[in-house]
Amino acid sequence: MTEPNHKPIAVLGGGATGLAAAYKLTQLGRTVRLFDAGARLGGAVQSERTGGWLVEGGPNTILENHRDILTLVTELGLEGERVVAGPNAKNRYVVRDGKLHAVPTSPLELWRSGLFSARSKRKLFAELWAKPRERAIDIGLAELVALHFGQEVVDYALNPFISGVYAGDPAKLSTQHTFPQLLASEQSHGSLILGQRAQNKARRERGEPANRIISFRDGLQTLTDALARRLPGGAAELNATVKNLRTALGLPWSVTWTRDGVDHTEEFGAVVVALPAAALAKITFGLDAHRPMAVLDEVIHPPVTSVYLGFRREQVSHPLDGFGALMPAVEKRKLLGVLFSSSLFPGRAPEGHVGLTAMVGGATRPDLAALSSDDLLSTVMGELRELLGVTGEPVFERVNVWPRAIPQYNLGHDRFLDEIATCEQMYGGLFIGGQARNGIALPNCLRAGLTLGEKAAR
């Protein structure tokens, strides 16, 4: 019998994490078989180029915040395709009292801004003298920020930011699992502001790249497509759902997968699992088909609908001089936010036109994500008319619906991570990672995949 460590390695999941793992394994000389239940590779990363418009169906940007990402782009030969967001991308808007306010980026701008009251501004500056403390237990993100800066900063800074990143509720999110650097800042400096400054300085001293917002000329799918092209011919099985994994001490893994009602079984030396939480929950192990990660079905994924609308430039009175605008929940708006898509990178809209991406739903208004097409368009247009001065009707439309969008790292997320770790420890040659475990952002998923590939190849 061939030794397990000379057998092919199975990779379950063809999203960013699975593709990065398969790429790394192939780089290291291992034979890979990748299984994905969908009809295409790339998962939520979906870019569509049509008639001069470029629409991102999933994530819209990637933060080039680690050398691993720089290296990956270089290795894939994508430097010439890479585009960096323009200087206006640092400008963000937040709605207050029905109007857009620029988010201040300096102490002087903060003092002049109408986004916060004078009391909150004084509290922000006073926070610099907070005393260090160490917390024995986790704390909700909103509670932590309120303790340091007050409720108004939670409402008009943290809440809209979390809506844009997690589509979540900061009152429920775990600080330890979403922004652990804040707890580290509190412990080392007391002040979250000073702690973050110190962490940024340390990053620069380590030679880490600046936090640049990037994409590619034809969208983020350029990256996942490039990873998929590095797979050997015949390595990927699409529309293939893995049903069962079996192994015994010292023996290879037996992987059973199905397509079109037909079961197939193959042997592997190791298994890399890069699946969403719901798919992890469904995988059965052994002859008794038990589900050791069944609890992951309880991870909350609020629905999010992305609505891309194109207009002639003269139809939008706002200068669109920024990344976009976010809507605090306290304002009772019907959008999570809107990205100024054609302002971020060149070539996203035809000449003389602009593209906007509105996000609807999330943890606070999941009902809106399920609106009919007509009601959805009417809702989005009503908001855009009021906030951005949009007139007339869109000349281009695209809607992408994600019924289970972003996993929420809410308080108590440890129990899910513990189940994943326990399952991994029970079986030699099993390696699990992805959005439910390693972070929701695209760079986190890519780096998790590269790490999984390195571990599985040993």
C-alpha positions as CSV (number, residue, x, y, z in Angstrom):
1,M,0.0,0.0,0.0
2,T,1.2,3.5,-0.8
3,E,2.1,5.5,2.3
4,P,-0.4,8.2,3.1
5,N,2.1,11.1,2.8
6,H,2.7,10.1,-0.8
7,K,-1.0,10.0,-1.8
8,P,-2.8,13.0,-3.3
9,I,-4.3,15.6,-0.9
10,A,-8.0,16.4,-1.0
11,V,-9.1,20.0,-0.8
12,L,-12.8,20.5,0.0
13,G,-14.1,23.9,-1.1
14,G,-13.2,26.0,-4.2
15,G,-13.5,29.5,-2.7
16,A,-10.5,31.7,-2.0
17,T,-9.3,29.6,0.9
18,G,-9.5,26.3,-0.9
19,L,-7.9,27.7,-4.1
20,A,-5.0,29.2,-2.1
21,A,-4.5,25.9,-0.3
22,A,-4.5,23.9,-3.5
23,Y,-2.1,26.5,-5.1
24,K,0.3,26.2,-2.2
25,L,0.2,22.4,-2.2
26,T,0.8,22.3,-6.0
27,Q,3.7,24.7,-5.5
28,L,5.2,22.3,-2.9
29,G,5.0,19.4,-5.3
30,R,1.9,17.6,-3.9
31,T,-0.8,16.2,-6.1
32,V,-4.2,17.8,-5.4
33,R,-7.8,17.0,-5.9
34,L,-10.2,19.9,-5.3
35,F,-14.0,19.4,-4.7
36,D,-16.6,22.1,-4.9
37,A,-20.4,21.8,-4.7
38,G,-20.9,24.7,-7.1
39,A,-20.6,25.1,-10.8
40,R,-17.6,27.4,-10.7
41,L,-14.5,28.1,-8.6
42,G,-14.0,31.3,-6.7
43,G,-16.9,31.2,-4.2
44,A,-18.2,34.6,-3.4
45,V,-15.6,36.3,-5.5
46,Q,-17.5,37.1,-8.7
47,S,-16.6,39.9,-11.2
48,E,-18.7,40.6,-14.3
49,R,-17.5,42.8,-17.2
50,T,-20.3,43.8,-19.5
51,G,-20.8,46.8,-21.9
52,G,-18.2,49.0,-20.1
53,W,-19.5,48.2,-16.6
54,L,-17.6,46.1,-14.1
55,V,-19.7,44.6,-11.3
56,E,-18.4,42.9,-8.2
57,G,-21.0,40.4,-7.0
58,G,-19.2,39.7,-3.8
59,P,-16.3,41.5,-2.2
60,N,-15.4,44.8,-3.9
61,T,-11.9,45.4,-2.8
62,I,-9.0,43.7,-1.1
63,L,-6.7,45.2,1.5
64,E,-3.1,44.7,0.6
65,N,-2.0,44.5,4.3
66,H,0.5,41.7,4.5
67,R,3.5,40.5,2.6
68,D,1.8,37.2,1.9
69,I,-0.7,39.1,-0.3
70,L,2.0,41.0,-2.1
71,T,3.9,37.8,-2.7
72,L,0.9,35.9,-4.0
73,V,0.0,38.7,-6.5
74,T,3.6,38.6,-7.7
75,E,3.8,34.8,-8.0
76,L,0.6,34.8,-10.0
77,G,2.1,37.4,-12.4
78,L,-0.7,39.9,-11.7
79,E,1.4,43.0,-11.0
80,G,0.4,44.4,-14.3
81,E,-3.3,43.8,-13.6
82,R,-3.3,45.2,-10.1
83,V,-4.9,48.6,-9.5
84,V,-4.6,50.8,-6.4
85,A,-7.6,52.9,-5.2
86,G,-7.1,56.6,-5.8
87,P,-6.4,59.1,-3.0
88,N,-10.1,59.9,-2.6
89,A,-10.7,56.4,-1.3
90,K,-9.6,57.6,2.1
91,N,-12.7,59.8,2.2
92,R,-15.7,58.1,3.8
93,Y,-19.2,59.5,4.5
94,V,-21.6,58.7,7.3
95,V,-25.3,59.8,7.3
96,R,-26.5,61.9,10.2
97,D,-29.8,63.7,10.4
98,G,-30.4,62.7,6.8
99,K,-27.2,64.3,5.4
100,L,-23.8,62.9,4.5
101,H,-20.9,64.0,6.7
102,A,-17.3,63.3,5.8
103,V,-15.6,61.1,8.4
104,P,-12.8,63.2,9.9
105,T,-9.3,61.9,9.2
106,S,-7.3,64.3,11.4
107,P,-7.7,66.0,14.9
108,L,-8.5,69.3,13.2
109,E,-11.1,67.8,10.9
110,L,-12.6,66.0,13.9
111,W,-12.9,69.3,15.8
112,R,-14.6,71.0,12.8
113,S,-16.8,68.1,12.0
114,G,-20.6,68.1,12.5
115,L,-20.7,64.3,12.7
116,F,-20.1,64.3,16.5
117,S,-21.2,66.6,19.3
118,A,-18.8,68.8,21.3
119,R,-19.2,66.3,24.2
120,S,-18.1,63.4,22.1
121,K,-15.2,65.3,20.7
122,R,-13.9,66.1,24.2
123,K,-14.4,62.4,25.2
124,L,-12.3,61.3,22.1
125,F,-9.4,63.5,23.2
126,A,-9.8,62.6,26.8
127,E,-9.5,58.9,25.9
128,L,-5.8,59.4,25.3
129,W,-5.3,59.4,29.1
130,A,-7.1,56.1,29.7
131,K,-5.3,53.7,32.0
132,P,-4.1,50.2,30.8
133,R,-6.3,47.3,31.9
134,E,-6.5,43.6,31.1
135,R,-9.9,41.9,30.7
136,A,-10.4,38.4,32.0
137,I,-13.3,37.7,29.7
138,D,-14.4,38.8,26.3
139,I,-16.5,41.9,25.8
140,G,-19.0,43.1,23.1
141,L,-17.5,45.4,20.6
142,A,-20.1,48.1,21.2
143,E,-19.7,47.9,24.9
144,L,-15.9,48.3,24.7
145,V,-16.1,51.3,22.4
146,A,-18.8,53.0,24.5
147,L,-16.7,52.6,27.6
148,H,-13.8,54.5,25.9
149,F,-15.7,57.0,23.7
150,G,-19.4,57.1,24.6
151,Q,-22.6,55.9,22.9
152,E,-22.6,58.6,20.2
153,V,-19.3,57.3,18.8
154,V,-20.8,53.8,18.8
155,D,-23.8,55.0,16.9
156,Y,-22.1,57.2,14.3
157,A,-18.6,55.6,13.9
158,L,-18.6,52.0,15.1
159,N,-22.0,50.9,14.0
160,P,-21.7,52.1,10.3
161,F,-18.2,50.7,10.1
162,I,-19.4,47.3,11.3
163,S,-22.3,47.5,8.9
164,G,-19.8,47.9,6.0
165,V,-17.5,45.1,7.1
166,Y,-19.7,42.5,8.8
167,A,-23.2,43.6,8.0
168,G,-23.5,42.9,11.7
169,D,-24.6,44.3,15.1
170,P,-21.7,45.6,17.1
171,A,-23.6,45.0,20.3
172,K,-23.4,41.2,19.6
173,L,-20.0,41.0,18.0
174,S,-17.1,39.7,20.1
175,T,-14.1,42.0,20.4
176,Q,-11.7,39.1,20.9
177,H,-12.7,37.5,17.6
178,T,-13.3,40.6,15.5
179,F,-10.8,43.2,16.6
180,P,-8.5,41.6,19.1
181,Q,-6.0,44.4,18.5
182,L,-8.3,46.7,20.5
183,L,-8.0,44.5,23.6
184,A,-4.2,44.5,23.1
185,S,-4.3,48.3,22.8
186,E,-6.3,48.6,26.0
187,Q,-3.9,46.3,27.8
188,S,-0.7,47.9,26.6
189,H,-1.7,51.6,26.5
190,G,-5.1,52.0,28.1
191,S,-6.0,54.3,25.2
192,L,-7.3,52.5,22.1
193,I,-6.1,55.4,20.0
194,L,-2.5,55.3,21.3
195,G,-2.5,51.5,21.1
196,Q,-3.5,51.5,17.5
197,R,-0.8,54.1,16.7
198,A,1.8,52.0,18.4
199,Q,0.7,48.9,16.5
200,N,0.8,50.7,13.2
201,K,4.3,51.9,14.0
202,A,5.4,48.4,14.8
203,R,4.0,47.2,11.5
204,R,6.0,49.8,9.6
205,E,9.2,48.8,11.6
206,R,8.6,45.2,10.6
207,G,8.5,46.2,7.0
208,E,4.8,45.3,6.5
209,P,3.2,46.9,3.5
210,A,0.9,49.9,4.0
211,N,-2.8,49.2,4.1
212,R,-3.5,49.8,0.4
213,I,-6.9,49.2,-1.1
214,I,-6.4,47.3,-4.3
215,S,-8.2,45.3,-7.0
216,F,-7.5,44.3,-10.6
217,R,-8.4,45.8,-14.0
218,D,-11.1,43.2,-14.5
219,G,-12.1,42.8,-10.8
220,L,-11.2,40.5,-7.9
221,Q,-12.1,37.4,-9.8
222,T,-8.8,37.9,-11.7
223,L,-7.1,36.7,-8.6
224,T,-9.2,33.6,-8.0
225,D,-9.2,32.8,-11.7
226,A,-5.4,32.9,-11.6
227,L,-5.3,30.5,-8.7
228,A,-7.6,28.2,-10.5
229,R,-5.4,28.2,-13.6
230,R,-2.5,27.0,-11.5
231,L,-4.4,23.7,-10.8
232,P,-3.3,20.8,-13.0
233,G,-5.8,19.7,-15.6
234,G,-8.5,17.5,-14.1
235,A,-7.7,18.4,-10.5
236,A,-11.0,20.2,-9.8
237,E,-14.3,18.4,-9.5
238,L,-17.3,20.8,-9.7
239,N,-20.9,20.1,-8.7
240,A,-19.3,17.6,-6.4
241,T,-20.6,17.5,-2.8
242,V,-18.4,15.6,-0.3
243,K,-20.6,13.4,1.9
244,N,-18.3,11.4,4.2
245,L,-14.7,11.2,5.4
246,R,-13.2,8.1,6.9
247,T,-9.8,7.2,8.3
248,A,-8.1,5.0,10.8
249,L,-4.8,5.3,12.6
250,G,-2.0,5.0,10.0
251,L,-4.4,4.5,7.1
252,P,-5.2,6.9,4.3
253,W,-8.3,9.0,4.2
254,S,-11.4,7.7,2.3
255,V,-13.4,10.6,0.8
256,T,-16.9,9.9,-0.6
257,W,-18.4,12.6,-2.8
258,T,-21.5,12.7,-5.0
259,R,-22.5,14.2,-8.3
260,D,-25.8,13.7,-10.2
261,G,-26.8,11.1,-7.6
262,V,-23.8,9.0,-8.1
263,D,-21.3,8.3,-5.3
264,H,-17.6,8.2,-5.8
265,T,-14.9,7.2,-3.3
266,E,-11.2,8.1,-3.4
267,E,-8.2,7.7,-1.1
268,F,-6.0,10.6,0.0
269,G,-3.1,11.1,2.3
270,A,-4.6,14.2,3.9
271,V,-7.7,16.3,3.7
272,V,-7.9,20.1,3.7
273,V,-11.4,21.5,4.6
274,A,-12.1,25.0,3.4
275,L,-15.8,25.1,3.6
276,P,-18.4,27.6,5.0
277,A,-19.8,26.9,8.4
278,A,-23.1,25.3,7.2
279,A,-21.2,22.9,4.9
280,L,-18.8,22.0,7.8
281,A,-21.8,21.2,9.9
282,K,-23.1,18.7,7.3
283,I,-19.9,16.7,6.8
284,T,-20.1,13.2,8.2
285,F,-17.2,11.1,9.5
286,G,-16.7,7.4,9.8
287,L,-19.0,4.4,9.2
288,D,-21.5,5.8,11.7
289,A,-21.7,9.1,9.7
290,H,-21.5,11.3,12.8
291,R,-21.3,15.0,12.4
292,P,-18.6,16.3,14.8
293,M,-19.1,19.9,13.7
294,A,-22.9,20.0,13.6
295,V,-23.0,22.9,16.0
296,L,-21.5,25.2,13.3
297,D,-25.0,25.2,11.7
298,E,-25.8,27.7,14.4
299,V,-23.3,30.3,13.2
300,I,-25.4,33.3,12.1
301,H,-25.1,34.5,8.5
302,P,-27.4,37.5,7.9
303,P,-28.6,37.9,4.3
304,V,-27.2,40.7,2.2
305,T,-28.3,41.8,-1.2
306,S,-25.9,43.9,-3.4
307,V,-27.5,46.2,-5.9
308,Y,-25.3,47.7,-8.6
309,L,-26.8,50.7,-10.4
310,G,-25.3,52.7,-13.3
311,F,-26.2,56.3,-14.1
312,R,-25.1,59.0,-16.5
313,R,-22.8,61.3,-14.5
314,E,-25.2,64.2,-14.7
315,Q,-27.9,62.1,-12.9
316,V,-25.9,62.2,-9.6
317,S,-25.3,65.6,-8.0
318,H,-22.9,64.3,-5.3
319,P,-19.3,64.5,-6.3
320,L,-18.7,60.8,-5.3
321,D,-15.3,61.8,-4.1
322,G,-14.7,58.9,-1.8
323,F,-15.0,55.2,-0.9
324,G,-18.7,55.5,-0.2
325,A,-21.3,56.3,2.4
326,L,-22.4,54.2,5.4
327,M,-25.8,54.3,7.2
328,P,-25.9,54.1,11.1
329,A,-28.7,51.9,12.3
330,V,-29.9,54.8,14.6
331,E,-30.7,56.8,11.4
332,K,-33.3,54.2,10.4
333,R,-32.2,54.2,6.8
334,K,-33.0,51.3,4.4
335,L,-29.5,50.7,3.2
336,L,-26.4,49.4,5.0
337,G,-24.3,51.6,2.8
338,V,-23.4,52.6,-0.8
339,L,-20.0,52.2,-2.5
340,F,-19.0,54.8,-5.1
341,S,-17.7,51.9,-7.2
342,S,-16.7,53.9,-10.3
343,S,-14.7,56.3,-8.1
344,L,-12.6,53.6,-6.5
345,F,-10.8,52.3,-9.5
346,P,-10.7,53.2,-13.2
347,G,-12.7,51.4,-15.8
348,R,-15.7,50.5,-13.7
349,A,-18.2,52.4,-15.8
350,P,-18.4,53.6,-19.4
351,E,-17.2,57.1,-20.2
352,G,-19.5,59.8,-18.8
353,H,-21.2,57.3,-16.4
354,V,-20.9,56.3,-12.7
355,G,-21.6,53.1,-10.9
356,L,-23.0,52.8,-7.3
357,T,-23.2,49.6,-5.3
358,A,-25.9,49.6,-2.6
359,M,-25.9,47.0,0.2
360,V,-29.2,46.0,1.7
361,G,-30.1,43.7,4.6
362,G,-27.6,42.5,7.2
363,A,-28.2,41.7,10.9
364,T,-30.3,44.8,11.6
365,R,-32.7,44.7,8.6
366,P,-32.6,41.1,7.2
367,D,-36.1,41.6,5.8
368,L,-35.0,44.1,3.3
369,A,-32.6,41.7,1.6
370,A,-35.6,39.5,0.7
371,L,-37.6,42.2,-1.1
372,S,-38.9,41.5,-4.6
373,S,-36.9,43.0,-7.5
374,D,-39.3,45.9,-8.0
375,D,-39.6,46.7,-4.3
376,L,-35.8,46.4,-3.9
377,L,-35.1,48.8,-6.7
378,S,-37.7,51.3,-5.5
379,T,-36.2,51.2,-1.9
380,V,-32.7,51.7,-3.1
381,M,-33.6,54.5,-5.5
382,G,-35.5,56.3,-2.8
383,E,-32.4,56.3,-0.6
384,L,-30.1,57.4,-3.4
385,R,-32.3,60.2,-4.5
386,E,-32.4,61.6,-1.0
387,L,-28.8,61.1,-0.1
388,L,-26.8,61.5,-3.3
389,G,-29.2,63.6,-5.4
390,V,-29.9,60.9,-8.0
391,T,-32.4,61.8,-10.7
392,G,-34.1,59.8,-13.3
393,E,-33.8,56.0,-13.6
394,P,-30.7,53.8,-13.8
395,V,-29.3,53.0,-17.2
396,F,-27.8,49.7,-15.9
397,E,-28.8,47.3,-13.1
398,R,-27.4,44.2,-11.5
399,V,-28.6,42.4,-8.3
400,N,-26.6,39.8,-6.4
401,V,-28.4,38.0,-3.5
402,W,-26.5,36.3,-0.7
403,P,-29.1,34.5,1.6
404,R,-26.2,33.5,4.0
405,A,-23.6,36.3,3.5
406,I,-21.1,36.9,6.3
407,P,-20.5,34.7,9.4
408,Q,-21.0,36.7,12.6
409,Y,-18.3,36.4,15.2
410,N,-20.7,37.1,18.0
411,L,-20.0,36.7,21.7
412,G,-19.6,33.0,22.4
413,H,-17.9,32.3,19.1
414,D,-15.3,30.3,21.0
415,R,-17.7,27.3,21.1
416,F,-17.6,27.0,17.3
417,L,-13.8,27.4,17.2
418,D,-13.5,24.8,19.9
419,E,-15.5,22.3,17.9
420,I,-13.4,22.9,14.8
421,A,-10.2,22.5,16.8
422,T,-11.4,19.3,18.5
423,C,-12.4,17.7,15.2
424,E,-9.0,18.6,13.7
425,Q,-7.2,17.1,16.7
426,M,-9.2,13.9,16.6
427,Y,-7.9,13.0,13.2
428,G,-4.3,13.0,11.9
429,G,-4.1,14.6,8.4
430,L,-7.1,16.8,8.8
431,F,-6.7,20.6,8.3
432,I,-9.6,23.0,8.6
433,G,-9.8,26.7,7.8
434,G,-11.7,29.5,6.2
435,Q,-14.2,32.2,6.9
436,A,-15.7,30.6,10.0
437,R,-12.3,30.2,11.7
438,N,-9.7,32.6,10.3
439,G,-11.5,35.9,9.6
440,I,-14.1,37.1,7.1
441,A,-12.0,39.4,4.9
442,L,-10.5,38.1,1.6
443,P,-6.9,38.6,2.7
444,N,-7.7,36.4,5.8
445,C,-9.1,33.7,3.6
446,L,-6.2,33.7,1.2
447,R,-3.6,33.6,4.0
448,A,-5.5,30.8,5.8
449,G,-5.4,28.8,2.6
450,L,-1.7,29.3,2.1
451,T,-1.1,28.2,5.7
452,L,-3.4,25.1,5.3
453,G,-1.5,24.1,2.2
454,E,1.9,24.4,4.0
455,K,0.7,22.3,6.9
456,A,-0.9,19.6,4.8
457,A,2.2,19.2,2.7
458,R,4.4,18.3,5.6
